[in-house]
Amino acid sequence: METEGLRPLPPFETVCIEVPKVYDFCFQAERRENVCTPLDQCCPPEGATVNCIINSTVCSEVGRSTPDQTGRANITFAVTVTYTLQVLDAGGMIVCEFEDLMFSFTKTIVLCAPVGTFTNCEIVSSACSCLILGNQICCTFDLCLVIQSLAIVKLLIPSFGFCTPAMCEQVSPQPPFVCPPTLFPPQCKPLC
C-alpha cells in the first residue's frame, strides 16, 4: 500500500453532538392551474392585465401512514397559498384589487420516515400568472416544495476543535483589535 505523500491526521478527540439528522430529502415542482376568482363588481377596461402577488405559503404535515419494514411511509402535506390580485388598466393603474384570496390542496409523497422522525416542508419559490377569462380571473400557480424527514440524534464524531471565523477584510488601514474573543467554553477532558 502506497502511503507516500499522505499526511497524518492532526490530533482529534471524539465528541458527542446533538444534531438534526436528515433521513430523506426531496423536492417537487407543483403546478396548480385554473384557480379562478369571479370579477364580481369589477369591470376591467379593454387591454386590462392582472398582477398576481403571492403573500404567503404554508406547507405542513397532516397525515402519515405506518412506515413499512424499510421505514418508508406515505406522508400527506396540506399546502395553503394566500395571494392578492390586482386588475390593471393599459397604463398600469390599479382598477380593482382582490385581497386575502386563498386556496389549499393536499400532496402525498413517499419518504423514508421511520417512527420518531418529523417532517419539514418549505416552499422555496413560487410564481403565478393570471388571465381575465369572461367574468373571472383564472390563475396558474407554480410552487417548488422542499421536503425533509428528520430526527434529533446524538452522534459520536471526531472533533478537530471549534470552528472559528476568519478575520474579515478591513476597510480602514488601522490595525484591528482582538476579534473574535474566545467564542466557546473549553471542552472537558475525557476521564479515560
Backbone as JSON Lines, residues from 0, in Angstrom:
{"i":0,"aa":"M","n":[0.85,-1.19,0.0],"ca":[0.0,0.0,0.0],"c":[0.88,1.24,0.0]}
{"i":1,"aa":"E","n":[0.59,2.15,-0.88],"ca":[1.41,3.35,-1.02],"c":[0.95,4.42,-0.05]}
{"i":2,"aa":"T","n":[1.85,4.88,0.81],"ca":[1.5,5.92,1.79],"c":[2.3,7.18,1.58]}
{"i":3,"aa":"E","n":[3.15,7.19,0.57],"ca":[3.97,8.36,0.31],"c":[3.07,9.52,-0.09]}
{"i":4,"aa":"G","n":[3.32,10.67,0.47],"ca":[2.54,11.86,0.15],"c":[1.33,12.05,1.06]}
{"i":5,"aa":"L","n":[0.98,11.03,1.84],"ca":[-0.15,11.18,2.77],"c":[0.36,11.78,4.06]}
{"i":6,"aa":"R","n":[-0.38,12.76,4.56],"ca":[-0.01,13.38,5.83],"c":[-0.86,12.77,6.93]}
{"i":7,"aa":"P","n":[-0.28,12.61,8.11],"ca":[-1.08,12.08,9.22],"c":[-2.14,13.11,9.62]}
{"i":8,"aa":"L","n":[-3.25,12.6,10.15],"ca":[-4.31,13.49,10.63],"c":[-3.83,14.25,11.85]}
{"i":9,"aa":"P","n":[-4.27,15.5,11.99],"ca":[-3.94,16.21,13.22],"c":[-4.64,15.53,14.39]}
{"i":10,"aa":"P","n":[-4.17,15.77,15.61],"ca":[-4.81,15.13,16.76],"c":[-6.27,15.58,16.87]}
{"i":11,"aa":"F","n":[-7.11,14.67,17.29],"ca":[-8.52,15.0,17.46],"c":[-9.06,14.23,18.65]}
{"i":12,"aa":"E","n":[-10.21,14.7,19.13],"ca":[-10.91,13.99,20.18],"c":[-12.26,13.55,19.65]}
{"i":13,"aa":"T","n":[-12.88,12.63,20.33],"ca":[-14.2,12.17,19.94],"c":[-15.21,12.89,20.82]}
{"i":14,"aa":"V","n":[-16.21,13.51,20.18],"ca":[-17.22,14.25,20.92],"c":[-18.61,13.77,20.52]}
{"i":15,"aa":"C","n":[-19.55,13.99,21.42],"ca":[-20.96,13.66,21.15],"c":[-21.68,14.97,20.89]}
{"i":16,"aa":"I","n":[-22.34,15.06,19.73],"ca":[-23.09,16.26,19.41],"c":[-24.55,15.89,19.14]}
{"i":17,"aa":"E","n":[-25.44,16.83,19.4],"ca":[-26.86,16.63,19.11],"c":[-27.21,17.47,17.89]}
{"i":18,"aa":"V","n":[-27.7,16.8,16.86],"ca":[-27.97,17.47,15.59],"c":[-29.24,16.9,14.95]}
{"i":19,"aa":"P","n":[-29.86,17.69,14.06],"ca":[-30.94,17.11,13.26],"c":[-30.33,16.27,12.14]}
{"i":20,"aa":"K","n":[-30.7,14.99,12.09],"ca":[-30.22,14.09,11.04],"c":[-31.3,14.02,9.96]}
{"i":21,"aa":"V","n":[-30.89,14.19,8.72],"ca":[-31.83,14.12,7.6],"c":[-31.95,12.67,7.16]}
{"i":22,"aa":"Y","n":[-33.17,12.12,7.25],"ca":[-33.42,10.75,6.81],"c":[-33.79,10.69,5.34]}
{"i":23,"aa":"D","n":[-34.49,11.71,4.86],"ca":[-34.85,11.79,3.45],"c":[-35.02,13.26,3.1]}
{"i":24,"aa":"F","n":[-34.82,13.58,1.82],"ca":[-34.78,14.97,1.39],"c":[-35.15,14.98,-0.08]}
{"i":25,"aa":"C","n":[-36.23,15.68,-0.44],"ca":[-36.64,15.69,-1.84],"c":[-37.28,17.03,-2.18]}
{"i":26,"aa":"F","n":[-37.41,17.27,-3.47],"ca":[-38.12,18.47,-3.91],"c":[-39.17,18.06,-4.93]}
{"i":27,"aa":"Q","n":[-40.15,18.91,-5.08],"ca":[-41.21,18.64,-6.05],"c":[-41.73,19.96,-6.6]}
{"i":28,"aa":"A","n":[-41.82,20.04,-7.93],"ca":[-42.46,21.19,-8.57],"c":[-43.95,20.88,-8.65]}
{"i":29,"aa":"E","n":[-44.74,21.8,-8.18],"ca":[-46.19,21.59,-8.14],"c":[-46.85,22.72,-8.91]}
{"i":30,"aa":"R","n":[-47.7,22.37,-9.88],"ca":[-48.42,23.37,-10.67],"c":[-49.91,23.22,-10.39]}
{"i":31,"aa":"R","n":[-50.55,24.35,-10.07],"ca":[-51.99,24.39,-9.87],"c":[-52.58,25.34,-10.9]}
{"i":32,"aa":"E","n":[-53.4,24.79,-11.8],"ca":[-53.98,25.59,-12.88],"c":[-55.46,25.85,-12.6]}
{"i":33,"aa":"N","n":[-55.99,26.84,-13.29],"ca":[-57.41,27.18,-13.22],"c":[-57.89,27.47,-11.81]}
{"i":34,"aa":"V","n":[-57.09,28.24,-11.08],"ca":[-57.54,28.76,-9.78],"c":[-58.22,30.08,-10.12]}
{"i":35,"aa":"C","n":[-59.56,30.06,-10.1],"ca":[-60.33,31.19,-10.65],"c":[-61.03,31.99,-9.56]}
{"i":36,"aa":"T","n":[-61.14,33.3,-9.8],"ca":[-61.8,34.23,-8.89],"c":[-62.81,35.03,-9.7]}
{"i":37,"aa":"P","n":[-64.09,35.08,-9.27],"ca":[-65.07,35.88,-10.02],"c":[-64.75,37.37,-9.93]}
{"i":38,"aa":"L","n":[-65.03,38.1,-11.02],"ca":[-64.77,39.53,-11.05],"c":[-65.77,40.33,-10.22]}
{"i":39,"aa":"D","n":[-66.94,39.76,-9.92],"ca":[-67.99,40.43,-9.15],"c":[-68.29,41.8,-9.75]}
{"i":40,"aa":"Q","n":[-68.1,42.87,-8.98],"ca":[-68.43,44.23,-9.42],"c":[-67.32,44.89,-10.23]}
{"i":41,"aa":"C","n":[-66.19,44.22,-10.39],"ca":[-65.06,44.8,-11.12],"c":[-65.3,44.69,-12.62]}
{"i":42,"aa":"C","n":[-65.2,45.81,-13.32],"ca":[-65.37,45.83,-14.78],"c":[-64.05,46.25,-15.42]}
{"i":43,"aa":"P","n":[-63.21,45.3,-15.78],"ca":[-61.91,45.67,-16.34],"c":[-62.04,46.31,-17.71]}
{"i":44,"aa":"P","n":[-61.27,47.37,-17.97],"ca":[-61.32,48.03,-19.28],"c":[-60.61,47.18,-20.33]}
{"i":45,"aa":"E","n":[-60.78,47.54,-21.58],"ca":[-60.11,46.86,-22.69],"c":[-58.6,46.92,-22.47]}
{"i":46,"aa":"G","n":[-57.93,45.81,-22.68],"ca":[-56.47,45.75,-22.53],"c":[-56.0,45.61,-21.09]}
{"i":47,"aa":"A","n":[-56.92,45.33,-20.17],"ca":[-56.54,45.18,-18.76],"c":[-55.7,43.92,-18.57]}
{"i":48,"aa":"T","n":[-54.81,43.98,-17.59],"ca":[-53.99,42.83,-17.22],"c":[-54.15,42.57,-15.73]}
{"i":49,"aa":"V","n":[-53.61,41.46,-15.28],"ca":[-53.72,41.09,-13.86],"c":[-52.33,40.9,-13.28]}
{"i":50,"aa":"N","n":[-52.11,41.54,-12.15],"ca":[-50.88,41.36,-11.38],"c":[-51.21,40.41,-10.23]}
{"i":51,"aa":"C","n":[-50.47,39.33,-10.12],"ca":[-50.7,38.33,-9.07],"c":[-49.55,38.42,-8.07]}
{"i":52,"aa":"I","n":[-49.87,38.59,-6.8],"ca":[-48.86,38.7,-5.74],"c":[-49.11,37.58,-4.73]}
{"i":53,"aa":"I","n":[-48.13,36.7,-4.57],"ca":[-48.24,35.65,-3.55],"c":[-47.78,36.24,-2.23]}
{"i":54,"aa":"N","n":[-48.68,36.3,-1.25],"ca":[-48.38,36.9,0.05],"c":[-47.73,35.92,1.01]}
{"i":55,"aa":"S","n":[-48.21,34.69,1.02],"ca":[-47.63,33.7,1.93],"c":[-47.94,32.3,1.44]}
{"i":56,"aa":"T","n":[-47.1,31.38,1.86],"ca":[-47.31,29.97,1.56],"c":[-47.03,29.19,2.84]}
{"i":57,"aa":"V","n":[-47.85,28.18,3.07],"ca":[-47.67,27.33,4.25],"c":[-47.78,25.89,3.8]}
{"i":58,"aa":"C","n":[-46.89,25.05,4.31],"ca":[-46.91,23.63,3.99],"c":[-46.69,22.87,5.29]}
{"i":59,"aa":"S","n":[-47.63,22.0,5.66],"ca":[-47.48,21.27,6.92],"c":[-48.03,19.86,6.79]}
{"i":60,"aa":"E","n":[-47.43,18.96,7.55],"ca":[-47.85,17.55,7.54],"c":[-49.22,17.42,8.19]}
{"i":61,"aa":"V","n":[-50.12,16.67,7.53],"ca":[-51.45,16.44,8.08],"c":[-51.78,14.96,8.24]}
{"i":62,"aa":"G","n":[-50.94,14.08,7.69],"ca":[-51.22,12.65,7.82],"c":[-50.01,11.83,7.43]}
{"i":63,"aa":"R","n":[-49.94,10.61,8.01],"ca":[-48.81,9.73,7.74],"c":[-49.26,8.29,7.91]}
{"i":64,"aa":"S","n":[-48.87,7.45,6.96],"ca":[-49.16,6.02,7.1],"c":[-48.11,5.39,8.02]}
{"i":65,"aa":"T","n":[-48.4,4.19,8.49],"ca":[-47.41,3.46,9.27],"c":[-46.25,3.1,8.35]}
{"i":66,"aa":"P","n":[-45.01,3.37,8.78],"ca":[-43.87,3.04,7.92],"c":[-43.79,1.54,7.64]}
{"i":67,"aa":"D","n":[-43.35,1.18,6.43],"ca":[-43.16,-0.23,6.1],"c":[-41.86,-0.73,6.74]}
{"i":68,"aa":"Q","n":[-41.47,-1.97,6.42],"ca":[-40.28,-2.56,7.05],"c":[-39.0,-1.82,6.69]}
{"i":69,"aa":"T","n":[-38.99,-1.04,5.61],"ca":[-37.8,-0.27,5.24],"c":[-37.84,1.15,5.8]}
{"i":70,"aa":"G","n":[-38.92,1.5,6.51],"ca":[-39.03,2.83,7.1],"c":[-39.72,3.85,6.22]}
{"i":71,"aa":"R","n":[-40.19,3.42,5.04],"ca":[-40.83,4.36,4.12],"c":[-42.32,4.49,4.46]}
{"i":72,"aa":"A","n":[-42.81,5.73,4.37],"ca":[-44.21,6.0,4.71],"c":[-44.8,6.98,3.7]}
{"i":73,"aa":"N","n":[-46.12,6.87,3.51],"ca":[-46.86,7.87,2.73],"c":[-47.15,9.03,3.66]}
{"i":74,"aa":"I","n":[-46.7,10.21,3.29],"ca":[-46.91,11.39,4.13],"c":[-47.69,12.42,3.33]}
{"i":75,"aa":"T","n":[-48.76,12.93,3.95],"ca":[-49.63,13.9,3.3],"c":[-49.38,15.28,3.89]}
{"i":76,"aa":"F","n":[-49.21,16.25,3.01],"ca":[-49.0,17.63,3.41],"c":[-50.16,18.48,2.92]}
{"i":77,"aa":"A","n":[-50.55,19.47,3.72],"ca":[-51.53,20.47,3.31],"c":[-50.76,21.72,2.92]}
{"i":78,"aa":"V","n":[-51.04,22.23,1.74],"ca":[-50.38,23.44,1.24],"c":[-51.44,24.52,1.1]}
{"i":79,"aa":"T","n":[-51.17,25.69,1.67],"ca":[-52.08,26.83,1.57],"c":[-51.33,28.02,0.99]}
{"i":80,"aa":"V","n":[-51.93,28.64,-0.01],"ca":[-51.33,29.81,-0.66],"c":[-52.29,30.98,-0.47]}
{"i":81,"aa":"T","n":[-51.78,32.1,0.04],"ca":[-52.55,33.33,0.18],"c":[-52.0,34.34,-0.83]}
{"i":82,"aa":"Y","n":[-52.9,34.99,-1.56],"ca":[-52.43,35.86,-2.64],"c":[-53.37,37.04,-2.84]}
{"i":83,"aa":"T","n":[-52.89,38.01,-3.6],"ca":[-53.64,39.21,-3.95],"c":[-53.65,39.35,-5.47]}
{"i":84,"aa":"L","n":[-54.79,39.74,-6.02],"ca":[-54.9,40.01,-7.46],"c":[-55.2,41.49,-7.66]}
{"i":85,"aa":"Q","n":[-54.46,42.1,-8.58],"ca":[-54.7,43.5,-8.95],"c":[-55.02,43.55,-10.43]}
{"i":86,"aa":"V","n":[-56.17,44.12,-10.76],"ca":[-56.54,44.32,-12.17],"c":[-56.0,45.69,-12.56]}
{"i":87,"aa":"L","n":[-55.17,45.72,-13.61],"ca":[-54.52,46.95,-14.04],"c":[-55.04,47.38,-15.41]}
{"i":88,"aa":"D","n":[-55.23,48.7,-15.59],"ca":[-55.6,49.19,-16.91],"c":[-54.35,49.21,-17.8]}
{"i":89,"aa":"A","n":[-54.52,49.63,-19.05],"ca":[-53.41,49.61,-20.01],"c":[-52.25,50.5,-19.56]}
{"i":90,"aa":"G","n":[-52.53,51.5,-18.73],"ca":[-51.49,52.4,-18.21],"c":[-50.83,51.9,-16.95]}
{"i":91,"aa":"G","n":[-51.25,50.75,-16.45],"ca":[-50.65,50.18,-15.24],"c":[-51.28,50.64,-13.94]}
{"i":92,"aa":"M","n":[-52.4,51.36,-14.01],"ca":[-53.09,51.81,-12.8],"c":[-54.02,50.71,-12.3]}
{"i":93,"aa":"I","n":[-54.12,50.59,-10.98],"ca":[-54.98,49.56,-10.38],"c":[-56.44,49.96,-10.54]}
{"i":94,"aa":"V","n":[-57.21,49.11,-11.2],"ca":[-58.64,49.33,-11.39],"c":[-59.41,48.72,-10.22]}
{"i":95,"aa":"C","n":[-59.05,47.52,-9.84],"ca":[-59.65,46.86,-8.68],"c":[-58.66,45.85,-8.12]}
{"i":96,"aa":"E","n":[-58.89,45.51,-6.85],"ca":[-57.96,44.63,-6.15],"c":[-58.74,43.61,-5.33]}
{"i":97,"aa":"F","n":[-58.25,42.39,-5.34],"ca":[-58.85,41.31,-4.56],"c":[-57.78,40.83,-3.58]}
{"i":98,"aa":"E","n":[-58.01,41.08,-2.29],"ca":[-57.01,40.76,-1.28],"c":[-57.41,39.52,-0.48]}
{"i":99,"aa":"D","n":[-56.43,38.95,0.19],"ca":[-56.62,37.8,1.09],"c":[-57.32,36.63,0.41]}
{"i":100,"aa":"L","n":[-57.01,36.4,-0.85],"ca":[-57.52,35.22,-1.54],"c":[-56.67,34.02,-1.11]}
{"i":101,"aa":"M","n":[-57.27,32.85,-1.17],"ca":[-56.57,31.68,-0.66],"c":[-57.05,30.43,-1.37]}
{"i":102,"aa":"F","n":[-56.13,29.49,-1.57],"ca":[-56.53,28.15,-1.98],"c":[-55.61,27.16,-1.28]}
{"i":103,"aa":"S","n":[-56.11,25.95,-1.13],"ca":[-55.36,24.9,-0.45],"c":[-55.48,23.61,-1.23]}
{"i":104,"aa":"F","n":[-54.51,22.74,-1.04],"ca":[-54.56,21.4,-1.62],"c":[-53.69,20.49,-0.77]}
{"i":105,"aa":"T","n":[-53.86,19.2,-0.96],"ca":[-53.02,18.23,-0.26],"c":[-52.12,17.53,-1.26]}
{"i":106,"aa":"K","n":[-50.98,17.1,-0.77],"ca":[-49.99,16.4,-1.58],"c":[-49.44,15.25,-0.76]}
{"i":107,"aa":"T","n":[-49.48,14.03,-1.33],"ca":[-48.95,12.86,-0.63],"c":[-47.71,12.37,-1.37]}
{"i":108,"aa":"I","n":[-46.64,12.16,-0.6],"ca":[-45.39,11.64,-1.16],"c":[-44.88,10.5,-0.29]}
{"i":109,"aa":"V","n":[-43.92,9.76,-0.81],"ca":[-43.29,8.68,-0.05],"c":[-41.93,9.18,0.43]}
{"i":110,"aa":"L","n":[-41.7,9.04,1.74],"ca":[-40.43,9.44,2.33],"c":[-39.92,8.34,3.24]}
{"i":111,"aa":"C","n":[-38.61,8.27,3.4],"ca":[-38.04,7.46,4.47],"c":[-38.31,8.22,5.75]}
{"i":112,"aa":"A","n":[-39.25,7.74,6.53],"ca":[-39.69,8.45,7.73],"c":[-40.06,7.45,8.81]}
{"i":113,"aa":"P","n":[-39.06,6.77,9.39],"ca":[-39.37,5.8,10.43],"c":[-39.98,6.48,11.65]}
{"i":114,"aa":"V","n":[-40.57,5.68,12.53],"ca":[-41.17,6.2,13.76],"c":[-40.1,7.01,14.5]}
{"i":115,"aa":"G","n":[-40.48,8.19,14.97],"ca":[-39.55,9.06,15.68],"c":[-39.05,10.22,14.84]}
{"i":116,"aa":"T","n":[-39.35,10.21,13.54],"ca":[-38.95,11.33,12.68],"c":[-40.06,12.37,12.61]}
{"i":117,"aa":"F","n":[-39.68,13.57,12.23],"ca":[-40.66,14.62,11.95],"c":[-40.33,15.18,10.57]}
{"i":118,"aa":"T","n":[-41.24,15.96,10.02],"ca":[-41.02,16.48,8.66],"c":[-40.9,17.99,8.68]}
{"i":119,"aa":"N","n":[-40.25,18.48,7.65],"ca":[-40.15,19.91,7.41],"c":[-40.48,20.12,5.93]}
{"i":120,"aa":"C","n":[-41.49,20.92,5.66],"ca":[-41.89,21.21,4.29],"c":[-41.79,22.71,4.09]}
{"i":121,"aa":"E","n":[-41.05,23.1,3.08],"ca":[-40.85,24.52,2.82],"c":[-41.1,24.79,1.34]}
{"i":122,"aa":"I","n":[-41.79,25.88,1.06],"ca":[-42.0,26.3,-0.33],"c":[-40.93,27.35,-0.6]}
{"i":123,"aa":"V","n":[-39.9,26.94,-1.35],"ca":[-38.72,27.78,-1.51],"c":[-38.84,28.79,-2.64]}
{"i":124,"aa":"S","n":[-39.74,28.55,-3.58],"ca":[-40.01,29.55,-4.61],"c":[-41.42,29.36,-5.12]}
{"i":125,"aa":"S","n":[-41.98,30.44,-5.63],"ca":[-43.36,30.39,-6.12],"c":[-43.55,31.48,-7.17]}
{"i":126,"aa":"A","n":[-44.49,31.24,-8.05],"ca":[-44.81,32.22,-9.1],"c":[-46.27,32.01,-9.5]}
{"i":127,"aa":"C","n":[-46.87,33.08,-10.02],"ca":[-48.24,32.94,-10.52],"c":[-48.44,33.87,-11.71]}
{"i":128,"aa":"S","n":[-49.33,33.44,-12.59],"ca":[-49.7,34.26,-13.75],"c":[-51.2,34.1,-13.95]}
{"i":129,"aa":"C","n":[-51.84,35.18,-14.39],"ca":[-53.3,35.18,-14.48],"c":[-53.78,35.81,-15.78]}
{"i":130,"aa":"L","n":[-54.98,35.4,-16.18],"ca":[-55.67,35.97,-17.34],"c":[-57.11,36.28,-16.95]}
{"i":131,"aa":"I","n":[-57.67,37.29,-17.59],"ca":[-59.09,37.57,-17.42],"c":[-59.82,36.75,-18.47]}
{"i":132,"aa":"L","n":[-60.68,35.85,-18.01],"ca":[-61.45,34.98,-18.9],"c":[-62.93,35.19,-18.6]}
{"i":133,"aa":"G","n":[-63.61,35.94,-19.46],"ca":[-65.02,36.21,-19.24],"c":[-65.2,37.05,-17.99]}
{"i":134,"aa":"N","n":[-66.0,36.53,-17.05],"ca":[-66.28,37.29,-15.82],"c":[-65.46,36.78,-14.63]}
{"i":135,"aa":"Q","n":[-64.3,36.2,-14.91],"ca":[-63.44,35.73,-13.83],"c":[-61.97,35.88,-14.18]}
{"i":136,"aa":"I","n":[-61.14,35.83,-13.14],"ca":[-59.68,35.83,-13.31],"c":[-59.22,34.41,-13.01]}
{"i":137,"aa":"C","n":[-58.53,33.8,-13.96],"ca":[-58.03,32.44,-13.76],"c":[-56.5,32.47,-13.73]}
{"i":138,"aa":"C","n":[-55.95,31.82,-12.72],"ca":[-54.51,31.88,-12.48],"c":[-53.88,30.5,-12.48]}
{"i":139,"aa":"T","n":[-52.59,30.48,-12.78],"ca":[-51.76,29.28,-12.68],"c":[-50.67,29.58,-11.66]}
{"i":140,"aa":"F","n":[-50.52,28.68,-10.71],"ca":[-49.52,28.83,-9.65],"c":[-48.47,27.74,-9.79]}
{"i":141,"aa":"D","n":[-47.2,28.13,-9.71],"ca":[-46.09,27.18,-9.7],"c":[-45.39,27.3,-8.35]}
{"i":142,"aa":"L","n":[-45.25,26.16,-7.69],"ca":[-44.63,26.12,-6.36],"c":[-43.49,25.1,-6.38]}
{"i":143,"aa":"C","n":[-42.41,25.42,-5.69],"ca":[-41.31,24.48,-5.52],"c":[-41.26,24.09,-4.05]}
{"i":144,"aa":"L","n":[-41.59,22.83,-3.76],"ca":[-41.61,22.32,-2.39],"c":[-40.32,21.56,-2.11]}
{"i":145,"aa":"V","n":[-39.71,21.83,-0.97],"ca":[-38.57,21.06,-0.49],"c":[-39.0,20.42,0.82]}
{"i":146,"aa":"I","n":[-38.91,19.09,0.86],"ca":[-39.45,18.32,1.99],"c":[-38.35,17.45,2.58]}
{"i":147,"aa":"Q","n":[-38.3,17.41,3.91],"ca":[-37.32,16.59,4.61],"c":[-38.0,15.79,5.7]}
{"i":148,"aa":"S","n":[-37.47,14.61,6.0],"ca":[-37.82,13.92,7.24],"c":[-36.55,13.92,8.08]}
{"i":149,"aa":"L","n":[-36.72,14.26,9.36],"ca":[-35.58,14.45,10.25],"c":[-35.85,13.84,11.62]}
{"i":150,"aa":"A","n":[-34.79,13.69,12.38],"ca":[-34.88,13.34,13.8],"c":[-33.7,13.99,14.49]}
{"i":151,"aa":"I","n":[-33.89,14.4,15.73],"ca":[-32.79,14.92,16.53],"c":[-32.05,13.71,17.09]}
{"i":152,"aa":"V","n":[-30.77,13.6,16.76],"ca":[-29.97,12.44,17.18],"c":[-28.69,12.92,17.84]}
{"i":153,"aa":"K","n":[-28.07,12.01,18.56],"ca":[-26.76,12.27,19.16],"c":[-25.74,11.46,18.37]}
{"i":154,"aa":"L","n":[-24.74,12.13,17.83],"ca":[-23.72,11.47,17.01],"c":[-22.36,11.58,17.68]}
{"i":155,"aa":"L","n":[-21.61,10.51,17.61],"ca":[-20.24,10.49,18.09],"c":[-19.34,10.76,16.89]}
{"i":156,"aa":"I","n":[-18.61,11.88,16.94],"ca":[-17.82,12.27,15.77],"c":[-16.41,12.67,16.2]}
{"i":157,"aa":"P","n":[-15.46,12.58,15.27],"ca":[-14.14,13.13,15.58],"c":[-14.19,14.65,15.52]}
{"i":158,"aa":"S","n":[-13.52,15.3,16.46],"ca":[-13.51,16.76,16.5],"c":[-12.07,17.26,16.43]}
{"i":159,"aa":"F","n":[-11.86,18.21,15.56],"ca":[-10.55,18.85,15.44],"c":[-10.56,20.21,16.14]}
{"i":160,"aa":"G","n":[-11.62,20.48,16.91],"ca":[-11.76,21.73,17.64],"c":[-12.98,22.5,17.16]}
{"i":161,"aa":"F","n":[-13.18,23.67,17.76],"ca":[-14.31,24.51,17.39],"c":[-14.01,25.26,16.1]}
{"i":162,"aa":"C","n":[-15.04,25.58,15.37],"ca":[-14.89,26.41,14.17],"c":[-14.75,27.86,14.63]}
{"i":163,"aa":"T","n":[-13.79,28.55,14.08],"ca":[-13.65,29.98,14.38],"c":[-13.66,30.73,13.05]}
{"i":164,"aa":"P","n":[-14.31,31.88,13.03],"ca":[-14.4,32.61,11.77],"c":[-13.06,33.22,11.39]}
{"i":165,"aa":"A","n":[-12.86,33.39,10.1],"ca":[-11.68,34.1,9.61],"c":[-11.89,35.59,9.82]}
{"i":166,"aa":"M","n":[-10.8,36.33,9.92],"ca":[-10.9,37.77,10.09],"c":[-11.43,38.38,8.8]}
{"i":167,"aa":"C","n":[-12.39,39.29,8.92],"ca":[-12.93,39.98,7.75],"c":[-11.89,40.96,7.22]}
{"i":168,"aa":"E","n":[-11.95,41.21,5.94],"ca":[-11.04,42.17,5.33],"c":[-11.39,43.56,5.83]}
{"i":169,"aa":"Q","n":[-10.38,44.31,6.22],"ca":[-10.59,45.63,6.81],"c":[-10.71,46.7,5.73]}
{"i":170,"aa":"V","n":[-11.62,47.63,5.93],"ca":[-11.74,48.78,5.05],"c":[-10.75,49.84,5.51]}
{"i":171,"aa":"S","n":[-10.65,50.02,6.82],"ca":[-9.77,51.02,7.41],"c":[-8.34,50.48,7.47]}
{"i":172,"aa":"P","n":[-7.34,51.35,7.3],"ca":[-5.96,50.89,7.4],"c":[-5.51,50.68,8.83]}
{"i":173,"aa":"Q","n":[-6.33,51.02,9.82],"ca":[-5.95,50.86,11.22],"c":[-5.93,49.39,11.58]}
{"i":174,"aa":"P","n":[-4.97,48.97,12.45],"ca":[-4.93,47.56,12.83],"c":[-6.16,47.19,13.66]}
{"i":175,"aa":"P","n":[-6.7,46.0,13.43],"ca":[-7.9,45.6,14.17],"c":[-7.58,45.2,15.6]}
{"i":176,"aa":"F","n":[-8.56,45.33,16.47],"ca":[-8.41,44.83,17.83],"c":[-8.7,43.33,17.82]}
{"i":177,"aa":"V","n":[-8.5,42.65,18.94],"ca":[-8.66,41.2,19.0],"c":[-10.14,40.86,18.82]}
{"i":178,"aa":"C","n":[-10.41,40.22,17.71],"ca":[-11.77,39.84,17.38],"c":[-11.71,38.6,16.51]}
{"i":179,"aa":"P","n":[-12.39,37.54,16.83],"ca":[-13.32,37.41,17.94],"c":[-12.59,37.02,19.21]}
{"i":180,"aa":"P","n":[-13.23,37.27,20.35],"ca":[-12.69,36.74,21.6],"c":[-12.95,35.24,21.63]}
{"i":181,"aa":"T","n":[-12.65,34.59,22.73],"ca":[-12.96,33.17,22.87],"c":[-14.47,33.02,22.76]}
{"i":182,"aa":"L","n":[-14.92,32.23,21.78],"ca":[-16.35,32.14,21.49],"c":[-17.06,31.05,22.27]}
{"i":183,"aa":"F","n":[-16.34,29.99,22.66],"ca":[-16.99,28.84,23.27],"c":[-16.24,28.45,24.53]}
{"i":184,"aa":"P","n":[-16.93,27.87,25.52],"ca":[-16.21,27.36,26.69],"c":[-15.36,26.17,26.28]}
{"i":185,"aa":"P","n":[-14.26,25.92,27.0],"ca":[-13.41,24.78,26.63],"c":[-14.11,23.46,26.86]}
{"i":186,"aa":"Q","n":[-13.76,22.47,26.04],"ca":[-14.31,21.12,26.18],"c":[-13.64,20.45,27.38]}
{"i":187,"aa":"C","n":[-14.42,19.7,28.19],"ca":[-13.85,18.96,29.32],"c":[-12.98,17.83,28.8]}
{"i":188,"aa":"K","n":[-11.9,17.53,29.52],"ca":[-11.0,16.44,29.14],"c":[-11.68,15.11,29.46]}
{"i":189,"aa":"P","n":[-11.5,14.09,28.61],"ca":[-12.11,12.79,28.89],"c":[-11.48,12.16,30.12]}
{"i":190,"aa":"L","n":[-12.28,11.39,30.88],"ca":[-11.81,10.73,32.09],"c":[-10.96,9.51,31.78]}
{"i":191,"aa":"C","n":[-11.14,8.9,30.65],"ca":[-10.4,7.68,30.31],"c":[-9.09,8.02,29.64]}
